[in-house]
Amino acid sequence: MSNLDNTKPIDIILCDSNPLVLSAMSETFEEDSRFSLVATSGTSEGFLATILRIDVQLCIIDWNIRDLGAEKLIDVLRSQSIPPRTIIYGNGSDPDIARQAMGAGAAAFVSRSSPIETLIQTCLDVADGKMVFPFLDVRELRNDPINTLSRKERVIIEALSEGLTNKQLSTRLEISANTVKFHISNIFDKLNVKNRAQAIAHYYKSKSKLNE
């Protein structure tokens, strides 16, 4: 059953590093009886301190939230037994953010330049079980194996596209050479490729589709 069929308000947490934006969103959700604003935070640490001890249905997270960043927060949320659904609030002029948000496991993306009504409607849609990624073909993104890569694996394949060797990757990421090999092997398996050249070609193909 969707949350929209229930008279109980939708529990929500807001996490945004801009105090003015956070204040404006807080006021909007507090005045809307369809929602129950459980908590707000301007930092990753404050958000995690709250979300790990209480259950909520929705989280709105600033893509550029200080310290850990939204991708890392989503990773943490996905480890919970019943993870909340996440709406990313970010720069709508960069379509790659929406793709990254979906790849990380978010349920929706809303541009920071959108009217507040768009954010409210997106929250209602997500609570109803929908995925909301304007201007992106959700089905195509889901089917692209590049989006199955973890955050670390995406960093590595981007570095591979720059021509870095295993040793250089090890130095840049401050991990052992064996760990680099482990990640690269996982990337090959997920993309169903046999070598670096094929993996890089897949990476560029996926990137070019996004920019079409």
Buried (B, 14 or more C-beta within 10 A) or exposed (E): EEBEEEEEBBBBBBBBBBEEBBBEBBEBBEEBEBBBBBBBBBBBEBBBEBBEEEEBBBBBBBBBBBEBBBBBBBBBBEEEEEBBBBBBBBBBEEBEBBBBBBBBBBBBBBBBEBEEEBBBBBBBBBBEEBBBBBEBEEEEBEEBBBBBBBBBBBBBBEBBBEEBEBEEBBEBBEBEEEBBEEBBEBBBEBBEBEEBEEBBBBBEEBBEBBEE
